[in-house]
């Protein structure tokens, strides 16, 4: 389970054990989340914020930070497209 909120944190929990897996600080209020499972294994997560930033990570690793400024308006919805 992945949760984001007002404190600017995205947290991931194991549904079976209820253990905290990871915490990711995105820097501002999280208003939208999307995830995509990859065919080769792993996943990608995108977080949209109240100040218009889009932050993307793959498998919780942020080798190169992927912050995209999308204007100053709140991002309310995110969705991955599997067909390119």
trRosetta pair geometry for C-beta under 8 A, 3 or more apart (Angstrom, degrees):
i j d omega theta_ij theta_ji phi_ij phi_ji
1 12 7.0 159 82 -154 46 53
1 13 4.8 -15 59 59 98 94
1 15 5.6 105 -23 -73 100 92
2 10 6.4 5 -176 -180 97 99
2 11 7.3 170 -150 87 52 42
2 12 5.1 -17 -99 -100 76 80
2 33 6.1 -168 115 170 116 150
2 35 6.4 130 23 -53 151 134
2 45 6.5 -158 -150 -127 163 138
3 10 7.1 168 85 -154 42 54
3 11 5.2 -14 60 59 93 89
3 12 7.8 174 19 -81 69 34
3 13 7.4 18 1 0 111 108
4 9 7.1 -168 -135 96 62 43
4 10 4.4 -20 -90 -100 96 79
4 11 7.7 164 -79 16 47 63
4 26 7.4 10 -141 9 122 139
4 30 3.1 -84 158 115 120 155
4 33 5.1 154 10 -58 128 122
4 47 5.8 156 -103 -132 159 115
5 9 6.9 -8 48 58 83 75
5 29 7.3 -54 146 -151 40 72
5 30 5.8 8 4 50 15 104
6 29 5.0 -16 -136 -123 47 100
6 30 7.8 -96 -48 35 19 70
7 29 7.8 78 11 -103 15 62
8 25 6.1 37 126 -160 99 72
8 26 5.4 -141 -175 63 77 75
8 27 5.4 -128 -168 76 133 12
8 28 5.1 78 -105 9 114 3
8 29 6.1 -61 -69 -63 72 29
8 30 6.5 135 -124 -29 33 84
8 49 7.6 25 -121 -125 83 118
9 23 5.7 -20 -167 -167 116 97
9 24 6.9 138 -161 72 61 47
9 25 5.7 -33 -101 -99 73 60
9 26 7.3 170 -100 12 20 82
9 30 7.5 -90 62 -13 28 128
10 23 7.4 150 78 -159 49 47
10 24 4.4 -18 60 63 99 103
10 26 6.0 61 -15 -27 105 115
10 30 6.0 120 -72 -86 87 160
10 33 7.0 137 -126 -105 119 124
10 45 7.2 153 157 142 153 141
10 47 5.5 -114 -61 -83 141 143
11 20 6.5 -54 -171 -141 113 98
11 21 8.0 133 175 50 68 74
11 22 7.2 180 -148 91 51 50
11 23 5.1 -13 -102 -105 82 74
11 24 7.6 -172 -75 22 37 71
12 20 7.5 102 78 -166 54 57
12 21 4.2 -53 102 62 101 115
12 22 4.9 19 39 47 113 85
12 23 7.9 -149 20 -69 72 38
12 24 8.0 46 -14 -5 100 104
12 60 7.4 -92 10 -83 150 124
13 18 6.3 -8 178 -155 118 42
13 19 6.8 163 -155 81 72 34
13 20 5.9 -44 -101 -102 77 45
13 21 6.2 -176 -101 -1 18 92
14 17 4.6 15 98 45 128 93
14 18 6.7 -66 77 -11 77 11
14 19 4.8 13 32 51 117 84
14 21 5.8 116 -40 -56 82 106
15 18 7.5 20 -156 -73 20 53
20 23 7.0 -3 178 -45 121 94
21 60 8.0 -131 133 -70 105 154
22 60 5.0 -35 165 -134 177 144
24 47 7.7 -178 105 -21 126 149
24 57 6.7 -124 -137 1 154 160
24 60 6.9 -140 -67 -139 122 82
24 62 8.0 124 -140 -33 115 128
26 30 6.0 90 47 -77 143 100
26 47 5.0 -100 -97 102 157 147
26 49 6.2 -167 132 -74 124 119
26 53 7.5 171 166 97 104 125
26 55 5.1 -170 -139 35 106 155
27 49 7.3 -28 77 -105 84 159
27 53 7.3 -3 72 62 119 160
27 55 7.9 132 23 -53 106 149
28 49 4.5 78 83 -172 106 135
28 50 5.8 -123 145 45 111 89
28 51 4.9 -23 137 9 169 117
28 53 6.7 111 41 29 124 124
29 49 6.1 119 74 -161 55 80
29 50 4.0 22 70 -6 112 127
29 51 7.7 114 41 -15 85 83
30 33 6.7 29 169 -58 120 96
30 47 5.3 -57 -131 -167 108 114
30 48 7.3 102 -159 72 63 47
30 49 6.1 -56 -102 -102 42 68
30 50 8.0 -56 -24 -21 6 83
31 48 5.6 -65 69 103 85 91
31 49 6.1 101 11 -157 95 20
31 50 5.1 118 -37 -68 126 67
31 74 5.3 -18 70 -173 177 103
31 75 5.7 145 75 74 113 66
31 76 5.9 -60 144 -100 117 45
32 47 7.2 148 83 -162 60 44
32 48 3.6 9 54 45 107 118
32 75 5.0 -99 25 123 129 92
32 76 5.8 110 -60 159 123 15
32 77 5.4 -162 -125 -93 139 12
32 78 4.5 133 140 -8 121 97
33 45 6.9 -20 -164 -169 94 97
33 46 7.1 153 -156 83 45 58
33 47 5.7 -11 -103 -106 74 68
33 48 7.5 -138 -61 21 34 77
33 78 6.7 -106 131 47 8 126
34 45 7.2 161 85 -154 49 52
34 46 4.7 -3 56 54 95 103
34 78 3.7 -123 -17 110 122 106
34 79 5.7 -168 -118 -94 144 25
34 80 5.6 160 150 -24 127 86
35 43 5.6 1 -173 176 102 126
35 44 7.0 159 -155 83 54 50
35 45 5.0 -17 -102 -101 81 76
35 46 7.8 -168 -76 20 37 68
35 80 7.7 -69 108 -6 19 131
36 43 6.2 159 81 -160 47 75
36 44 4.7 -4 55 53 101 97
36 45 7.9 -168 22 -73 67 37
36 80 4.1 -28 -69 48 125 174
36 82 7.5 167 -145 -82 118 84
37 42 7.8 154 -155 94 56 36
37 43 5.2 -39 -102 -100 50 93
38 41 6.2 -17 84 68 99 22
38 42 4.9 -1 38 73 124 82
38 43 6.2 -161 -3 -90 85 33
38 44 6.8 85 -50 -16 104 91
42 58 6.6 38 155 175 128 89
42 59 4.4 -50 -151 -70 113 114
43 58 7.4 -179 96 -152 40 58
43 59 6.4 123 48 -77 61 60
44 56 6.5 1 -178 -172 104 99
44 57 7.2 171 -154 89 60 41
44 58 5.0 -28 -101 -102 79 75
44 59 8.0 -34 -80 -25 48 57
44 80 7.2 116 81 -94 116 147
45 56 7.2 169 88 -149 46 54
45 57 5.5 -8 58 60 91 88
45 58 8.0 170 19 -90 67 29
45 60 7.9 32 20 -72 127 57
46 54 6.3 -8 -171 -171 106 93
46 55 7.1 155 -155 80 56 45
46 56 4.8 -17 -102 -100 81 82
46 78 5.1 -151 99 172 120 151
46 80 7.3 150 6 -63 128 95
47 54 7.4 161 81 -153 47 46
47 55 4.9 -14 58 60 96 97
47 56 7.9 -173 21 -76 65 39
47 78 7.9 -128 -121 -7 13 161
48 53 7.4 164 -153 85 47 49
48 54 5.6 -16 -101 -101 72 74
48 70 7.8 -37 -136 36 98 146
48 74 7.8 89 143 173 108 59
48 75 2.8 -109 -179 101 128 133
48 76 7.3 -78 107 -6 144 14
48 77 7.7 6 30 55 158 14
48 78 5.2 176 -23 -48 119 118
49 52 6.8 -46 77 29 85 19
49 53 4.5 11 34 51 125 88
49 54 7.7 -147 10 -68 83 34
49 55 7.4 51 -28 -4 111 105
49 74 7.6 -105 121 -137 42 63
49 75 6.3 54 40 30 36 108
50 74 4.8 -21 -142 -111 52 97
50 75 7.9 -111 -75 30 21 68
51 72 6.4 -42 -170 -150 64 62
51 74 7.6 13 -40 -91 18 59
52 69 6.4 44 117 -166 101 64
52 70 4.8 -142 178 72 86 76
52 71 4.6 -119 -157 83 148 56
52 72 5.0 -122 -3 -120 145 12
52 73 5.3 80 -84 51 113 42
52 74 6.8 -88 -63 -76 66 18
52 75 6.3 121 -123 -34 40 90
53 67 5.8 -27 -164 -161 115 94
53 68 6.9 137 -162 71 61 49
53 69 6.0 -35 -103 -102 72 53
53 70 6.9 157 -108 17 17 88
53 75 7.7 -102 62 -5 34 129
54 67 7.5 139 74 -160 50 44
54 68 4.3 -22 63 63 101 104
54 70 5.4 64 -16 -25 108 125
54 75 6.3 113 -77 -73 85 166
54 78 7.5 139 -130 -104 106 127
55 65 7.7 -43 -142 -172 97 85
55 66 6.4 123 -158 85 52 75
55 67 5.5 -13 -98 -101 83 67
55 68 7.6 -172 -73 21 37 73
56 66 4.3 -51 57 100 88 137
56 68 7.5 28 -5 -3 104 113
57 60 6.1 38 141 -117 132 21
57 61 6.7 159 -174 62 98 34
57 62 5.1 -58 -116 -76 106 87
57 66 7.1 -178 -70 35 48 114
58 61 6.2 -32 81 58 71 86
62 65 5.6 32 171 -92 117 59
62 66 7.3 -134 -143 7 91 83
70 73 7.7 -76 113 57 90 80
70 75 6.3 64 70 -73 143 115
75 78 6.7 35 158 -57 119 96
81 84 6.8 -53 115 60 110 25
